[in-house]
């Protein structure tokens, strides 16, 4: 397994931890992953709006990081 693939799998574990914690906090542990992701993103958008953080900028930045981290992960 390449170092890039290892990094992608490591990042996936971090994301799963965040999703599980949020799902437990809001009580949607039995929902599909897609719904859990959507709900977490929506709550992050609320947080960013209240705290004056540019969510869209950070989403674009995250997409760029993802692309760079997983260039050879196909």
N, C-alpha and C positions, 0 to 999 in steps of 0.2 A: 504494500500500500504506500502510495506517495505521501510525502509530507503535507501536500495540499489536501489530499483526501483525509488524512488524519486530522488536520485543522478543521475541515468542514464537519467531520463527525463530532469533534469536540464542541464546536459552536452549536451544533444541533442539540447536544446534551444541555447546554446552557439555556437554549430556547425552550426546551421541554420543561426544564425546571421552572422557568418563568411562567409558562402557560399553565402548568399544574398548580402553582401557587395562586395565580389569578383565578383560575377556575374554582378552586376551593374557596377562595375569598368571596366570590360572587355566587357560588352555589350552582355552577353549571358544569360540574364534573362529568355528568352523563351525556353531555352534548358532543357532537362531532367536533373533531379538531378544527375544521374550517370555521365553525361558529365560535369556538373558543379564541381562535386567532383574531377574528373580526371584533369580538367583544374587548379583547385586550387592546387592540389598536384604537378602538373608539375611546376607551378609557385613557389611553396615552394621549389622544388628541385633546380630551378634556383637560388633562393635567397641563399639557403644553399651552393651551389657550389661557388657563388661569395664571400660569407662571410666566407668560410672555415669551415662550420658547417657540421658534418657528418649526412646526412639525413637518411641513412639506420640505423645507431645506434639509432637515435631519433624515427624512425618508430618502431623499435623493442621495445624500451622503452615505447612508446605510447601503443603498443599492450599489453604489460605487465600491464600497468596501467589500461587499459580497462578491462582486465581479472580480475584483483583484485577488481575493482570498481563494476563489474557486476556479481560476482560469483553466486548469487542466483537469477539473473534476467534471466528468461528463457521464 
